[in-house]
Amino acid sequence: MPPKGRVLLVGGDATLLGEMTPSMSGREYELATVPDARQAGVKLATEAFAALIVDYARVPAADREVLAKLQKDRGGFLLVGVEPTPTLSPSMPGPLRRLPWPLPARFLDQVRAVEVPVIFLVEPALYVSGGIQTALRQSGIQFFQLDGELGLVDMMREQMAKLEQHRAKPKKTGFWDRLSGSGGGDGGAADGGGLLGHIAAVKFAGAAAEAAQVDARIRQALPNAVVYHVTAVDVVRAAVATLKGGQTAVVSREQAVRIAEMLTDAAADSKSTAPREKERLLLVDNEMPTLSRLSETLIALGYEVVITTKGEEALELVQKKFAEKNPFHLAAIGGSALETTKLSGANLALKMKEKDKDLRLVLMVDQFPADAALKGVSRAVELGLDDAVLKPIDPARLVLSIQRALEKRFLIVENVRLFEAAKELAAKLAQVNGFQTKFFATVAHDVKNPLTAILGYSEVLGMRLKDKPDELKCAAHIHNAAKTLNLLVSDLVDLAAIESGKLRVEIGQLDLAQVISDVKSRVEIVAARKQLTFSTNLPPALPLLAGDPHRIGQVVQNLCTNAVQYTKEGGKMAVEVRIDGDWIIVGVRDTGIGISKEDLPRVWERFFQTKEAQTMRKAGFGLGLKIAREIVQMHGGDMGIESELGVGSFFFFKLPVPKGAAAVPVPAGTAVPAAAVPPPSGTVPPPAAGLVPTPPPAARPGNAIPPPPATAPAGPVLGHVPPPPTGPAAKIPKPPPKA
């Protein structure tokens, strides 16, 4: 399968390359590397890449800015930066760090121990819900909060100055001072003159790239400041959103193995994936303050939220929205009995599911008493709900549950959409195939009959124009053109018969030597015109086979015609036959143009022609080998090929030898001495040096062809070879005239 695109890694070491290669290959990306930004610029100027990955540990900041500007100006590729896995400790200075939510264990203990400015850029959902503020208070950390970064630097400078003044004041350690609380303790605010601390929680709605710009401005004004970007969004989703916005996505070294996933999601074709609409949420609970707080958080995240304290009203809303084809995507329901309804949270969820089977459901369960909480969670699991969240509700925890449930719903609905689209495409394909079959049938009936008349009358014209060379030449051209067209039509008719399972194969006695002799008499005239050396190598005697002489003759004729057509003047071709155990192997060897290894598996496809063959072929659809192989397989055999581009080809097929088949002498002039016939080995002749055998058809497991049956039912059966009749009454039928 060809790759989706090429990805260029700039400055990556061998370890990073080794970590990323499996995931890139799995996503069908081809990964290339260059050591620096200069060579990356040269590559981008001469080659096309789907994405550029920059190792920040090895590429200087100035070069990274150049690549980012190049991506902005030129476009056409995605840009991802891989930064070293940063330490989260605030005691270590450094650039912006991404801080996941919930916060890592013991992290706030480290924050409390430092005296440098620490700034948390908090995404709106977490800020509005107060999650980060609550965590800071519970850890005993004094902080101030802002609804935006405007004025942050000035305020932090002011607080740091006050903190220095506060620390410089002499501390009173007397008994009465400590008892009265007037001693200047660390962080005390009684005599601190508006001291709020050196920790700030700031509401920030920007992406990671914008957070990096804010970090740079803050550290330019406050060199020892440490800035964190706090977000509850998954790393991959955040990076994908950044890439789709045309910005540089920066991930840590430990997330490098997921870059291929990010590129695939970011480059997803809008035609193959339905656009994600704005999700609609329904919140149901008997506590209006809880509903207000949760709805404010969810609206800040971009959801459309409807709240209600009444179960019956919630059920009506679900039914109404579903009827309007504008349904809710998820409902979060209080698990305890609602005050104004007889429906419990679990029962209400069950009734909602009956109204809309695609609705995702989250149950909010009272934490106390413990047995009631356990019962509520068990009930949620029993009903197959998406999640159960304990009260009091942590907005960040609820947001995580909602995101997971909505992602699951989107995937389910998208799978249904894609399945319906696939069914529609399959129906269209079946319609096209039906049209093709009808077309072939029309060709067989409406074209074949006029062609027969043209061939007949052109022969009559030729007989009557013997004394007029110029007119005779025109009649000969008509006859030859009609013959060529007749062969093309015959191929189309045969293909239609094969695909409909109606190809006629009349099994009888098959004298292979006679068939080859007849084909040679027809082909050697054409071969002589191209000055080709045409020979036949057969053993002195061949057993009588069970088959259709006309159809096997068609196969041999096709192989010989191809050899003549694709062999240059002065070349050689030969028909070779040998007995190999219970099989007879017939092949045509030539010194023609050959076939490349890449094209070998495709030679059996209908309408396929190699580039080299198209330059030499005068007429044809590329159906001959496809038809020949089907005929051989209907005789219980199979076909193969050995070829090398520029050297030549050897096409061969195998037919089973019936048990007790009588041997028939080969006509004089076609046999070779017995010593020249290769001894039977029980296998297909090995390919010559450098030649590649064609694999067996996919419908036949393994490489072996099943041995011929010992007995057969009476009458011709497709795919089954009966033994030939024996005794004095047995006669060899002559091949029927070609249609």
Solvent accessible surface area in square Angstrom, and as a share of the most:
residue,aa,sasa,rsa
1,M,192,0.86
2,P,110,0.69
3,P,68,0.43
4,K,113,0.48
5,G,16,0.15
6,R,69,0.25
7,V,0,0.00
8,L,0,0.00
9,L,0,0.00
10,V,0,0.00
11,G,5,0.05
12,G,21,0.21
13,D,36,0.19
14,A,88,0.68
15,T,83,0.48
16,L,0,0.00
17,L,60,0.30
18,G,46,0.44
19,E,71,0.32
20,M,0,0.00
21,T,57,0.33
22,P,91,0.57
23,S,33,0.21
24,M,1,0.00
25,S,70,0.45
26,G,64,0.62
27,R,89,0.32
28,E,61,0.27
29,Y,16,0.06
30,E,78,0.35
31,L,36,0.18
32,A,20,0.16
33,T,61,0.35
34,V,10,0.06
35,P,86,0.54
36,D,55,0.28
37,A,10,0.08
38,R,169,0.62
39,Q,66,0.29
40,A,0,0.00
41,G,24,0.23
42,V,87,0.50
43,K,59,0.25
44,L,16,0.08
45,A,71,0.55
46,T,105,0.61
47,E,61,0.27
48,A,87,0.67
49,F,13,0.06
50,A,39,0.30
51,A,1,0.01
52,L,0,0.00
53,I,0,0.00
54,V,3,0.02
55,D,3,0.01
56,Y,48,0.18
57,A,63,0.49
58,R,146,0.53
59,V,4,0.02
60,P,81,0.51
61,A,54,0.42
62,A,66,0.51
63,D,48,0.25
64,R,63,0.23
65,E,122,0.55
66,V,93,0.54
67,L,2,0.01
68,A,38,0.29
69,K,131,0.56
70,L,41,0.20
71,Q,20,0.09
72,K,170,0.72
73,D,97,0.50
74,R,121,0.44
75,G,25,0.24
76,G,80,0.77
77,F,14,0.06
78,L,38,0.19
79,L,6,0.03
80,V,0,0.00
81,G,0,0.00
82,V,0,0.00
83,E,41,0.19
84,P,75,0.47
85,T,75,0.44
86,P,47,0.29
87,T,67,0.39
88,L,51,0.25
89,S,24,0.15
90,P,2,0.01
91,S,73,0.47
92,M,106,0.47
93,P,107,0.67
94,G,19,0.18
95,P,84,0.53
96,L,27,0.13
97,R,6,0.02
98,R,81,0.30
99,L,0,0.00
100,P,55,0.34
101,W,38,0.13
102,P,104,0.65
103,L,31,0.15
104,P,47,0.30
105,A,92,0.71
106,R,180,0.66
107,F,4,0.02
108,L,19,0.09
109,D,42,0.22
110,Q,76,0.34
111,V,0,0.00
112,R,116,0.42
113,A,82,0.64
114,V,20,0.11
115,E,104,0.47
116,V,40,0.23
117,P,1,0.01
118,V,0,0.00
119,I,0,0.00
120,F,0,0.00
121,L,0,0.00
122,V,0,0.00
123,E,17,0.08
124,P,24,0.15
125,A,5,0.04
126,L,2,0.01
127,Y,18,0.07
128,V,40,0.23
129,S,14,0.09
130,G,17,0.16
131,G,10,0.09
132,I,0,0.00
133,Q,8,0.04
134,T,61,0.35
135,A,19,0.15
136,L,0,0.00
137,R,144,0.52
138,Q,149,0.66
139,S,29,0.19
140,G,60,0.58
141,I,13,0.07
142,Q,68,0.30
143,F,30,0.12
144,F,11,0.04
145,Q,82,0.37
146,L,37,0.19
147,D,112,0.58
148,G,23,0.22
149,E,66,0.30
150,L,175,0.87
151,G,41,0.39
152,L,2,0.01
153,V,37,0.21
154,D,95,0.49
155,M,54,0.24
156,M,0,0.00
157,R,119,0.43
158,E,87,0.39
159,Q,5,0.02
160,M,30,0.14
161,A,51,0.39
162,K,52,0.22
163,L,10,0.05
164,E,96,0.43
165,Q,121,0.54
166,H,15,0.07
167,R,79,0.29
168,A,86,0.67
169,K,96,0.41
170,P,120,0.76
171,K,116,0.49
172,K,124,0.52
173,T,97,0.56
174,G,35,0.34
175,F,126,0.53
176,W,186,0.65
177,D,41,0.21
178,R,149,0.55
179,L,116,0.58
180,S,83,0.54
181,G,54,0.51
182,S,60,0.39
183,G,25,0.24
184,G,19,0.18
185,G,41,0.39
186,D,125,0.65
187,G,34,0.33
188,G,30,0.29
189,A,60,0.47
190,A,104,0.80
191,D,65,0.34
192,G,11,0.10
193,G,60,0.57
194,G,48,0.46
195,L,4,0.02
196,L,67,0.34
197,G,6,0.06
198,H,27,0.12
199,I,2,0.01
200,A,0,0.00
201,A,0,0.00
202,V,0,0.00
203,K,64,0.27
204,F,11,0.05
205,A,86,0.67
206,G,23,0.22
207,A,36,0.28
208,A,41,0.32
209,A,23,0.18
210,E,72,0.32
211,A,0,0.00
212,A,48,0.37
213,Q,108,0.48
214,V,7,0.04
215,D,4,0.02
216,A,55,0.42
217,R,131,0.48
218,I,4,0.02
219,R,75,0.27
220,Q,156,0.69
221,A,31,0.24
222,L,17,0.08
223,P,106,0.67
224,N,76,0.39
225,A,1,0.01
226,V,2,0.01
227,V,0,0.00
228,Y,0,0.00
229,H,18,0.08
230,V,0,0.00
231,T,12,0.07
232,A,23,0.18
233,V,43,0.25
234,D,64,0.33
235,V,31,0.18
236,V,7,0.04
237,R,104,0.38
238,A,36,0.28
239,A,8,0.06
240,V,18,0.10
241,A,67,0.52
242,T,11,0.06
243,L,4,0.02
244,K,128,0.54
245,G,59,0.56
246,G,46,0.44
247,Q,69,0.31
248,T,28,0.16
249,A,3,0.02
250,V,56,0.32
251,V,4,0.03
252,S,19,0.12
253,R,60,0.22
254,E,115,0.51
255,Q,38,0.17
256,A,1,0.00
257,V,73,0.42
258,R,79,0.29
259,I,0,0.00
260,A,1,0.01
261,E,48,0.21
262,M,0,0.00
263,L,2,0.01
264,T,28,0.16
265,D,56,0.29
266,A,14,0.11
267,A,68,0.53
268,A,52,0.41
269,D,80,0.41
270,S,88,0.57
271,K,179,0.76
272,S,61,0.40
273,T,47,0.27
274,A,28,0.22
275,P,120,0.76
276,R,98,0.36
277,E,99,0.44
278,K,122,0.52
279,E,26,0.11
280,R,19,0.07
281,L,0,0.00
282,L,0,0.00
283,L,0,0.00
284,V,0,0.00
285,D,0,0.00
286,N,41,0.21
287,E,77,0.34
288,M,90,0.40
289,P,106,0.67
290,T,18,0.10
291,L,0,0.00
292,S,53,0.34
293,R,87,0.32
294,L,1,0.01
295,S,14,0.09
296,E,102,0.46
297,T,1,0.01
298,L,1,0.01
299,I,101,0.51
300,A,46,0.36
301,L,52,0.26
302,G,39,0.37
303,Y,26,0.10
304,E,70,0.31
305,V,26,0.15
306,V,47,0.27
307,I,61,0.31
308,T,9,0.05
309,T,35,0.21
310,K,103,0.44
311,G,0,0.00
312,E,81,0.36
313,E,76,0.34
314,A,0,0.00
315,L,30,0.15
316,E,115,0.52
317,L,40,0.20
318,V,3,0.02
319,Q,95,0.42
320,K,122,0.52
321,K,40,0.17
322,F,103,0.43
323,A,79,0.61
324,E,94,0.42
325,K,182,0.77
326,N,57,0.29
327,P,29,0.18
328,F,3,0.01
329,H,6,0.03
330,L,0,0.00
331,A,0,0.00
332,A,0,0.00
333,I,1,0.00
334,G,0,0.00
335,G,19,0.18
336,S,37,0.24
337,A,74,0.57
338,L,5,0.02
339,E,146,0.65
340,T,85,0.49
341,T,15,0.09
342,K,202,0.86
343,L,30,0.15
344,S,35,0.23
345,G,0,0.00
346,A,11,0.08
347,N,62,0.32
348,L,0,0.00
349,A,0,0.00
350,L,74,0.37
351,K,83,0.35
352,M,0,0.00
353,K,68,0.29
354,E,132,0.59
355,K,74,0.31
356,D,3,0.01
357,K,154,0.65
358,D,43,0.22
359,L,0,0.00
360,R,24,0.09
361,L,4,0.02
362,V,1,0.00
363,L,3,0.01
364,M,0,0.00
365,V,6,0.04
366,D,45,0.24
367,Q,72,0.32
368,F,153,0.64
369,P,87,0.55
370,A,75,0.58
371,D,105,0.54
372,A,46,0.36
373,A,9,0.07
374,L,126,0.62
375,K,154,0.65
376,G,16,0.15
377,V,52,0.30
378,S,59,0.38
379,R,73,0.27
380,A,3,0.03
381,V,113,0.65
382,E,126,0.56
383,L,42,0.21
384,G,58,0.55
385,L,26,0.13
386,D,41,0.21
387,D,39,0.20
388,A,20,0.16
389,V,4,0.03
390,L,78,0.39
391,K,15,0.07
392,P,116,0.73
393,I,7,0.03
394,D,61,0.32
395,P,6,0.04
396,A,9,0.07
397,R,90,0.33
398,L,1,0.00
399,V,8,0.05
400,L,60,0.30
401,S,2,0.02
402,I,0,0.00
403,Q,25,0.11
404,R,155,0.57
405,A,3,0.02
406,L,6,0.03
407,E,57,0.26
408,K,102,0.43
409,R,26,0.09
410,F,44,0.18
411,L,92,0.46
412,I,68,0.34
413,V,61,0.35
414,E,15,0.07
415,N,94,0.48
416,V,87,0.50
417,R,85,0.31
418,L,76,0.38
419,F,125,0.52
420,E,89,0.40
421,A,39,0.30
422,A,54,0.42
423,K,105,0.45
424,E,99,0.44
425,L,117,0.58
426,A,59,0.46
427,A,62,0.48
428,K,108,0.46
429,L,109,0.54
430,A,64,0.50
431,Q,134,0.60
432,V,89,0.51
433,N,65,0.33
434,G,31,0.30
435,F,141,0.59
436,Q,35,0.16
437,T,58,0.34
438,K,149,0.63
439,F,97,0.41
440,F,9,0.04
441,A,59,0.45
442,T,68,0.40
443,V,13,0.07
444,A,32,0.24
445,H,125,0.56
446,D,81,0.42
447,V,54,0.31
448,K,40,0.17
449,N,90,0.46
450,P,69,0.43
451,L,4,0.02
452,T,90,0.52
453,A,49,0.38
454,I,78,0.40
455,L,32,0.16
456,G,34,0.32
457,Y,153,0.58
458,S,4,0.03
459,E,94,0.42
460,V,62,0.36
461,L,81,0.40
462,G,19,0.18
463,M,133,0.60
464,R,195,0.71
465,L,32,0.16
466,K,140,0.60
467,D,136,0.70
468,K,109,0.46
469,P,101,0.64
470,D,111,0.58
471,E,81,0.36
472,L,60,0.30
473,K,130,0.55
474,C,79,0.47
475,A,3,0.02
476,A,45,0.35
477,H,108,0.48
478,I,83,0.42
479,H,39,0.18
480,N,84,0.43
481,A,64,0.50
482,A,6,0.04
483,K,99,0.42
484,T,57,0.33
485,L,82,0.41
486,N,23,0.12
487,L,92,0.46
488,L,32,0.16
489,V,5,0.03
490,S,23,0.15
491,D,33,0.17
492,L,17,0.09
493,V,46,0.26
494,D,16,0.08
495,L,0,0.00
496,A,15,0.12
497,A,20,0.15
498,I,27,0.14
499,E,84,0.38
500,S,52,0.34
501,G,56,0.54
502,K,153,0.65
503,L,7,0.03
504,R,172,0.63
505,V,11,0.06
506,E,98,0.44
507,I,28,0.14
508,G,28,0.27
509,Q,6,0.03
510,L,0,0.00
511,D,19,0.10
512,L,1,0.01
513,A,3,0.02
514,Q,73,0.33
515,V,5,0.03
516,I,2,0.01
517,S,33,0.21
518,D,40,0.21
519,V,1,0.01
520,K,40,0.17
521,S,58,0.37
522,R,126,0.46
523,V,6,0.04
524,E,70,0.31
525,I,102,0.52
526,V,68,0.39
527,A,1,0.01
528,A,69,0.54
529,R,184,0.67
530,K,47,0.20
531,Q,131,0.58
532,L,14,0.07
533,T,79,0.46
534,F,28,0.12
535,S,44,0.29
536,T,10,0.06
537,N,53,0.27
538,L,1,0.01
539,P,9,0.06
540,P,68,0.43
541,A,40,0.31
542,L,3,0.02
543,P,16,0.10
544,L,17,0.08
545,L,2,0.01
546,A,7,0.05
547,G,0,0.00
548,D,8,0.04
549,P,12,0.08
550,H,42,0.19
551,R,28,0.10
552,I,0,0.00
553,G,7,0.07
554,Q,35,0.16
555,V,1,0.00
556,V,1,0.00
557,Q,45,0.20
558,N,33,0.17
559,L,5,0.02
560,C,1,0.00
561,T,60,0.35
562,N,22,0.11
563,A,2,0.02
564,V,7,0.04
565,Q,41,0.18
566,Y,33,0.13
567,T,0,0.00
568,K,140,0.59
569,E,122,0.55
570,G,54,0.52
571,G,13,0.13
572,K,126,0.53
573,M,4,0.02
574,A,15,0.11
575,V,1,0.01
576,E,45,0.20
577,V,7,0.04
578,R,22,0.08
579,I,57,0.29
580,D,3,0.02
581,G,46,0.45
582,D,64,0.33
583,W,30,0.10
584,I,0,0.00
585,I,4,0.02
586,V,1,0.00
587,G,0,0.00
588,V,2,0.01
589,R,89,0.32
590,D,17,0.09
591,T,73,0.42
592,G,8,0.07
593,I,29,0.15
594,G,3,0.03
595,I,20,0.10
596,S,21,0.13
597,K,133,0.56
598,E,138,0.62
599,D,31,0.16
600,L,3,0.02
601,P,77,0.49
602,R,112,0.41
603,V,9,0.05
604,W,21,0.07
605,E,77,0.34
606,R,81,0.30
607,F,89,0.37
608,F,34,0.14
609,Q,41,0.18
610,T,12,0.07
611,K,163,0.69
612,E,61,0.27
613,A,11,0.08
614,Q,105,0.47
615,T,115,0.67
616,M,54,0.24
617,R,61,0.22
618,K,190,0.80
619,A,39,0.30
620,G,24,0.23
621,F,79,0.33
622,G,14,0.13
623,L,0,0.00
624,G,14,0.13
625,L,27,0.13
626,K,49,0.21
627,I,4,0.02
628,A,3,0.02
629,R,25,0.09
630,E,45,0.20
631,I,0,0.00
632,V,0,0.00
633,Q,34,0.15
634,M,32,0.14
635,H,2,0.01
636,G,21,0.20
637,G,0,0.00
638,D,8,0.04
639,M,12,0.05
640,G,6,0.06
641,I,0,0.00
642,E,4,0.02
643,S,1,0.01
644,E,61,0.27
645,L,83,0.41
646,G,63,0.60
647,V,88,0.50
648,G,6,0.06
649,S,8,0.05
650,F,7,0.03
651,F,19,0.08
652,F,13,0.05
653,F,0,0.00
654,K,24,0.10
655,L,5,0.02
656,P,5,0.03
657,V,23,0.13
658,P,11,0.07
659,K,118,0.50
660,G,75,0.72
661,A,23,0.18
662,A,54,0.42
663,A,69,0.54
664,V,31,0.18
665,P,104,0.66
666,V,16,0.09
667,P,51,0.32
668,A,109,0.85
669,G,72,0.70
670,T,11,0.07
671,A,43,0.33
672,V,31,0.18
673,P,100,0.63
674,A,72,0.56
675,A,106,0.82
676,A,65,0.51
677,V,27,0.16
678,P,69,0.43
679,P,106,0.66
680,P,90,0.57
681,S,78,0.50
682,G,57,0.55
683,T,85,0.49
684,V,53,0.31
685,P,24,0.15
686,P,114,0.72
687,P,57,0.36
688,A,53,0.41
689,A,101,0.78
690,G,51,0.49
691,L,23,0.11
692,V,46,0.27
693,P,75,0.47
694,T,18,0.10
695,P,75,0.47
696,P,48,0.30
697,P,22,0.14
698,A,113,0.88
699,A,97,0.75
700,R,66,0.24
701,P,125,0.79
702,G,55,0.53
703,N,128,0.65
704,A,87,0.67
705,I,29,0.15
706,P,84,0.53
707,P,101,0.64
708,P,17,0.11
709,P,55,0.35
710,A,70,0.55
711,T,111,0.65
712,A,29,0.23
713,P,78,0.49
714,A,105,0.81
715,G,45,0.43
716,P,91,0.58
717,V,65,0.37
718,L,90,0.45
719,G,47,0.45
720,H,45,0.20
721,V,11,0.06
722,P,23,0.15
723,P,66,0.41
724,P,13,0.08
725,P,82,0.51
726,T,98,0.57
727,G,47,0.45
728,P,146,0.92
729,A,91,0.70
730,A,35,0.27
731,K,165,0.70
732,I,70,0.36
733,P,64,0.40
734,K,179,0.76
735,P,47,0.29
736,P,66,0.42
737,P,127,0.80
738,K,118,0.50
739,A,95,0.74
